[in-house]
Amino acid sequence: MSLLAQSGKQRPKYMLLVDQLIQKVTAGEIRPGEALPSEHQLCDTYQLARTTVRNAMQLLEEQGWITRIHGKGSFVSTNPPLPVSKPLDIFAFVLPETRTGYYPSLQRSFEQAAALTQNQVLVCCTENKVDMQGNTILQLIDKHVSGVALVPATVPATPAYQVRQLQQHGIPVVFCHRQVEGVQAPLLSIPFRDVGLLAGQTLLKQGHRSVAMFSPHRATASIEYEAGLREALESHDSLCPEPFIFHGPSAQLHPIDYEQELLATLEAMFQRPEPPTAIFATFDSLAELIYLLLGKLGKRVPEDVSLLGFGGTVRHGAIQSRLSSITVDEIAIGQKAAELLTLMKQGTLPIDTAEVFPMPINVSIGETLASPPQQQRK
C-alpha cells in the first residue's frame, strides 16, 4: 500500500512512515521488545525507496522508539518515549523585531486568529539576523510545532535551505511581507514597489517636486521602494530633481543605533542647492526619529518639510498617531497567516503551494504632510 494514498498532507515520505510505525507501537500492534519488519519488507509494504526507509529508521532510533542491532534488525524500545512526534498545537511567528512599527499589531492579530482554532503561539525574534533565524528554526523543528509564519530576515538574505528544513519535517510555512527565493510557500506580500509609487504620487499631489527617501538599510524591499518612488517622479508632467536617497547601515537593526549618522546626513541634505521639501521614510520608527532630528535642525514639520512614513493601520504613540503614512493592513496579514497555517495543518492546502496574496495599501493623512514652502513651489 502507498503511504501517500493514506494522507492528504504534503509531508515527506519518511515522516509518514515514522508516523505509521509510531502509531502501531502506541496502539499495541507492535509491543516493546518485538522486532520490526525488515527494511526490505517495509519497502515492499509501503512502496518506498530503501533510502526513505533508512531515513525513517534513523529518526525512530534518534527519538528512542527503536533499537537497531547490527545483523539482527530493529526492535521496539522497551522504554519507548511519549508520542511527541505528533505536532503540538502551537504556531510559531518568527519576526525580525517585535517592538516597533507594525510588528506589535501584526503579532497580536496572529495570536488572536490562532486562538480561534485552539492553537497557542510562540513568538520568536531574530533581530533580522539570518544566523539567529537559523538557530530558531532548528529549535522549532525540535519542538514539533504545527506551523510557522515567517517574516524572513534580510541581513543577509534568508537562504532557501533554512526554510526547506521546516517543510522537510512536515511543518507548513507562510511567508509574510516577502518570500525566500527557491522555496514554494504561500506569501502574504507587501507590494513594496507600489508603496514607493503611492508615496511619490502622494507627495506630488501636495505639490512637492524635490523629495528624499530614507530606509533603515539597503535590501530588496528598499530597492523596490526606491524604484516605485522614481517611477512616480519620472511620470510627472514637470521635471523633478534627482531624489535624495539614504540607506542606513545593514549591520544596525534600529535607526536609533545610527542616530548621529542620520543627523549628519539630514544636515548635509539641507545644505544642497535645491534641498528636498518632503521626506519619505520607509518605516514608521525611522520616520519618528527623523521627525525628532528635524526639530534639532530647526526644521518645522510640515511647515518647512513634509514627512511621510510607512507602517500599519493601527496608529499608536505620540508621534506615530500624528504621522502621515502609507499603510498596510497588518491585522489582515496576521489573520490570513493563521488561517493558511490551519488549512495546511489540516491537509486542505498543500504546504508547497506558491499562491501569493497581495496586501492592499492606503494613505493615512496625519499632521506631517502639507504643501511645500511658498518660495520652493514650482
N, C-alpha and C positions, 0 to 999 in steps of 0.2 A: 504493500500500500504506500501511497505517496503522502509524505508529511505535508506538502504544500496543499494538497487537496483537503486537509483537515483544518486548515487555518486560513482565514481571510487576511490575516495580518502579514505585512511585508517584513517579516523577521528573518534573520539569517538562518539557513537550514540547520546548521549545527546547534543553534539555540533552540529550535523547535524540537530537535532530538533530545537535548538536555531536558526540556520541559516534559517531554513524553516519558522519559525514564524516571525522572523525579516523581512524576505523578503515579507511576507504577509502584515505586517504593513507598510513597506516603499512603497509597491505597492498600498496601499489604500484598500486592500481587507478586512482588519480589521482596523477600524478607532479608533482614540483616544477616550477613554471612553467606548468602546464596550467590552463586555465580551469575553474572550477566551473560546474555548471548555473546558469542564471539564477534569481532569486528566484521568478519566476513558475513555472518548471519544478519547482523544489523544492516549492512549494505544491501543485502538481498531483500530483507523485510521492508525496509523503508525507502528503497530505491535511491540510495545516496552514494556519493563517491567515497572512496576509502579515506581521503584527506578530511572530508567533512565529519565522518565518524570519529576519526582520531582527534580532531579538534574538540568534539563534544566530550569524548572520554577524558581528555586532558583537563577540560574545565570542571568536569564532575570530580576528578581527583583533587584539583586545586581547592574546590569548595568543601571537600571532606565527605562527599557522598559515596565514593568508591575507593577501593584499594586495588592497585594493579600489581600483580606478581608475575615477573618475567617467566615465560614458559608455561604458566598455568592459566592466566586470564585475568578478568576483572571481577571483583566481588563487592557486594554492597557492604558498606562500613557497618561494623557492629555498633557504632555510636554515631549514626548519621546526624547532620545538623538540622536545625529547624528549616522548613521550606522557605528560605529567603530569596530564592531565585525569582519568585513571582514579584513583579514590580510593585513597589509601595505606591499608595495613592498620594503621591507627592509630585507636584510640578516644581521645577526649578526655573527661576528667572535670573539669567546671567546678564548683568548690566555693567557698562564701563564706569558708571558712578550712580549714586543714589541720593545725592544731597541737593543738586541744583537743577535748574531748567525744568523740563517736562518730566524728568525721571521719577520724582516722588509721586506724581499723579498717575503716571504710567504704571508704576508698581502697585499702587492702591487699587486701580481698576482691574489689574490682572488678578490680584488676590481675591477681590470681591467676586469676579466671574468664576474663578476656580472653586470658590467655596460653594457655589450653587450646584456643582457636580461632586461635592464631597471630597475635593482634593485640597490638601494642605499645600502651602507654597514655601519653598526655600529660596531666599533671595541671596544672590552671590554678587559681590562687587569685584571687578577685575582691575580697576583703576586704569582701564583702557590699555593694559599691557598683555601682549599675547602669551608670554610665558606664564603669567599668573592665571590667565584664562585656561591654558592647557592643564595646569595642575587642578584647577576647579573641575574641569571636565572629567579628569580621571577619578576624582572623589565622587562625582555624581554617578559615574558608571559603577563604582564600588557600592554606592548606596542603592542601586537599582531603582532610580527614580522613574516615574511613569512618562515623563516628557520634559523637554527643555525649551523655553523661549529664550532666544539669544539675540542680544544686540552686539554684533561682532566687534572685537577690539580692532583698533586701526594702527597701533604702534608696536611693531609694523603691522601690515595687513594680515588678517587671520588666515592661516594655511588650511587647505581643504582637509588634510588628514586629521586635524583636531575634531572637526565636526563628524567626519566619517566614523570615528571611533564610537560615537554615540549611536549612530544608525546601525553600525555593525553589531551592536549589542541590543538591537531591537528597540532603542529609545528614540521616539519621534522628536523632531526638532522643527521649530518655527523661527524663521529669521524675522527680526523687527528692524525696520529702518533701512537696512542694507543686507545684501546677500554675501555669501562667500563663493568665489569663483570655483567651479569644479564640483559643487555639491548641489544635489537636487533636493530641495525642501521648500515648503510654502514661504512666501515672502510678503510681509506687510510693509510695503515700501513707502518711504517719503520721497516724492518726486523732487529731488534736490535742484535739478536744473529749473524746474517750474517755480520753485521757491525763489531762486535768484531772479528769474524773469518777472515774477509778480512784484518782487521788491523794487526792481528797476522801474516797472510800469507805475507803481505807487508813487515813487519819488518824482518821476517825470510829470505825473498828473498834478503834483503840488507845485510844479514849476522849476524843479531842480534840474540842472544840467551837469554840474560838476559834482561827482559823488565819490565816496570811498567805500571800500568793503574791508571789514576786519573779520578774520576767522581764527578760532583757537589754535589750529595748526593745519599744515598742508596735508590733505588726504583726498580720497576720491570725492567725498561729499563737497569739500571746499572748492575743488576744481569745477564741479558741476554748478555750484552756486555762482562762481565767477563767470562761467560760460553763459548762464541764464541772464545775469546782470548785463554782460556785454551785449547779448542779443537784444535786450530791451533798448539799450542806449544807441546801438547801431541802427535800429529800425526807426528811430525818431526822425521827424522831418527836418530838424535842425541839428547842426553838427555839435556833438558833445565832446568835451575834452576826454583824454585818456583817464579812466578811473584810477584812483589811488588804491592799491591792493596791499594788504598786510596779512601775513600768516604767522601766527605765534610759533614758538619753538615746539617741535613734536615731542621733546622729552618731558614737557610740562603738561599736566592734565588741566589744572585750574588757572584761569587768567591771573588770579591774584599772585601766582608764583612768578610772573614776569611783569609785574605792575610797572616797575621803573622803565623797562624797555618799551612798554606800551605808552607810558607818559612821554618819553623822549620821541617816540615815533609821531605821536599826535602833535607835539610841539613843532617838529620839523615839517609836518604836513601843512600846518597853518602858515608857515613861512614861505610856501610856494607862491609863485606869481598869481596863480588862479586857484586858491585853496578850495577844497570841497565845501559845499554848503549843506551836505547831508551825508550821514554815515549809515551804512547797512552792516550790522554786526550779526553774524550767522548763529549766535546762540545768546539767549536772553541774559545769562550770567555775565557774558562778555559785554553785552550792551549796558548792563547795570554798572559795571566797573568803568566803562568809557564815560557814562553819564557823570560819575563822581570825578573822574580825571578832567573832564571838560570844565568842571567848576574850578578846579585848581588852576586851570589855564585862563580863567576869567571869561570863559565862553558860556553864554546862556543857551539853554535848550528849552524851546526850539527857536528863540528869537535870533540867535546867531548861527546856530547849526541844528538841523533836524537829526533825529536818531530813530532808526528802525531796527528792531531785533527780529529774532525768530525763536518761537517756543510753542508751548502748548496752549490749549484753550482755557485752562484753569490759570487765572492770573492772581497770584498771591504776592505778598510782600509790598513794602512801601514804594519801591521803585518800579517793580515789575507791573504792579496794578496800574501805573500811570504810563507805562511804556507802550508805544505803538509797535506792533509786531506782525509779521506773517505767522500764522498759527496753523498747527496740525492737530487733529483731534486725538490726543494721547489716550483719552478714555476709550475711544473706539479701538485703538490699537491693542490695548491691554485686554479688552473683552474678546476681540477676534482671535488673539493669540491663544487664550484659554479655550475658546470654542474649537479651534483647529486641533489643538493637542488632544482634546477629549475625543474628537472624531477619529483621530489616528490611533489613540489608545484603544478605542472600541473596534478598530479594524474597518470602520466605514470609509476612511480615507487613507490611501496608501502613504507610507511615510516618505516615499521618494517622489511625491507629486511636486511639480515645479510651478504650480499656479502662483501668479502674482496678484496681490490685492493692493492697488494704489490707494493711499490715504488722501482724502481731499484736503486742500489748504484754503485758507481765507485770510483776510486782513482784519486785524483788531486795531482800531484807531483809538489811541490814547492821547496823552498830552505832550508827546515829544515830536510831533510831526506838524510842520507848518510850511508856508511858502518861504523861499529864500529871502534874505535881506534885500530891501528895495534896490540898493546900489549894485547888487550882483545878479539881478534878474536880467534875462536876455529877452 
